[in-house]
Amino acid sequence: MAVMVTLSDDEAIVLFDWLARRSETLANDHRPSAEDIAMWNLEALLEKALADPFAPDYAERLEDARSRLKAV
């Protein structure tokens, strides 16, 4: 079974950033939970799909995306 989820560009970049920061926190955990593994897998899928995290102006793009999401 597979589940398809559609995210806006803003949702994807903000979610990716949150997942990446969260995974850094968990990197030293010697016994990751199933939820941690699912989170890492989602982070990897988003990383493959997004160009923004590799852009020189990533911080600005991320902040703009956060602002647009909060404005909705």
DRENDO-1510 file (C-alpha; in Angstrom, 1 decimal, always signed):
<recs>
REC; n; res; u; v; w
REC; 1; MET; +0.0; +0.0; +0.0 .
REC; 2; ALA; +1.2; +3.5; -0.8 .
REC; 3; VAL; -0.2; +6.8; +0.3 .
REC; 4; MET; +0.0; +9.9; -1.9 .
REC; 5; VAL; +0.1; +13.3; -0.2 .
REC; 6; THR; +0.1; +16.6; -2.0 .
REC; 7; LEU; +1.9; +19.6; -0.5 .
REC; 8; SER; +2.2; +23.1; -1.7 .
REC; 9; ASP; +5.8; +24.3; -2.3 .
REC; 10; ASP; +5.6; +26.4; +0.9 .
REC; 11; GLU; +4.4; +23.4; +2.9 .
REC; 12; ALA; +7.1; +21.2; +1.5 .
REC; 13; ILE; +10.0; +23.5; +2.3 .
REC; 14; VAL; +8.8; +24.3; +5.8 .
REC; 15; LEU; +8.1; +20.6; +6.6 .
REC; 16; PHE; +11.4; +19.6; +5.2 .
REC; 17; ASP; +13.3; +22.1; +7.3 .
REC; 18; TRP; +11.4; +21.0; +10.5 .
REC; 19; LEU; +12.1; +17.4; +9.7 .
REC; 20; ALA; +15.8; +18.1; +9.1 .
REC; 21; ARG; +16.1; +20.0; +12.4 .
REC; 22; ARG; +14.3; +17.2; +14.2 .
REC; 23; SER; +16.4; +14.5; +12.7 .
REC; 24; GLU; +19.6; +16.3; +13.8 .
REC; 25; THR; +18.3; +16.2; +17.4 .
REC; 26; LEU; +17.6; +12.4; +17.1 .
REC; 27; ALA; +20.8; +11.6; +15.3 .
REC; 28; ASN; +22.5; +10.5; +18.5 .
REC; 29; ASP; +19.6; +8.3; +19.6 .
REC; 30; HIS; +20.9; +4.7; +19.6 .
REC; 31; ARG; +17.4; +3.2; +19.4 .
REC; 32; PRO; +15.2; +5.1; +16.9 .
REC; 33; SER; +11.5; +4.5; +17.1 .
REC; 34; ALA; +9.4; +3.5; +14.1 .
REC; 35; GLU; +8.1; +7.1; +14.0 .
REC; 36; ASP; +11.7; +8.4; +13.8 .
REC; 37; ILE; +12.4; +6.1; +10.9 .
REC; 38; ALA; +9.2; +7.2; +9.1 .
REC; 39; MET; +10.2; +10.8; +9.7 .
REC; 40; TRP; +13.7; +10.2; +8.2 .
REC; 41; ASN; +12.1; +8.5; +5.2 .
REC; 42; LEU; +9.8; +11.5; +4.6 .
REC; 43; GLU; +12.7; +13.9; +5.0 .
REC; 44; ALA; +14.6; +11.9; +2.4 .
REC; 45; LEU; +11.7; +12.0; -0.1 .
REC; 46; LEU; +11.3; +15.8; +0.4 .
REC; 47; GLU; +15.0; +16.3; +0.0 .
REC; 48; LYS; +15.0; +14.5; -3.4 .
REC; 49; ALA; +12.0; +16.5; -4.6 .
REC; 50; LEU; +13.1; +20.0; -3.4 .
REC; 51; ALA; +15.8; +22.2; -4.9 .
REC; 52; ASP; +15.3; +25.0; -2.3 .
REC; 53; PRO; +17.5; +23.5; +0.4 .
REC; 54; PHE; +20.5; +23.6; -1.9 .
REC; 55; ALA; +19.9; +27.2; -3.0 .
REC; 56; PRO; +22.3; +29.9; -1.7 .
REC; 57; ASP; +19.3; +31.9; -0.6 .
REC; 58; TYR; +17.6; +29.0; +1.2 .
REC; 59; ALA; +17.2; +30.9; +4.5 .
REC; 60; GLU; +15.3; +33.6; +2.7 .
REC; 61; ARG; +13.2; +31.2; +0.8 .
REC; 62; LEU; +12.3; +29.3; +3.9 .
REC; 63; GLU; +11.4; +32.5; +5.8 .
REC; 64; ASP; +9.2; +33.6; +2.9 .
REC; 65; ALA; +7.4; +30.3; +2.8 .
REC; 66; ARG; +6.8; +30.4; +6.6 .
REC; 67; SER; +5.4; +33.9; +6.3 .
REC; 68; ARG; +3.0; +32.9; +3.5 .
REC; 69; LEU; +1.8; +29.9; +5.4 .
REC; 70; LYS; +1.1; +31.9; +8.5 .
REC; 71; ALA; -0.8; +34.5; +6.4 .
REC; 72; VAL; -3.3; +31.9; +5.2 .
</recs>
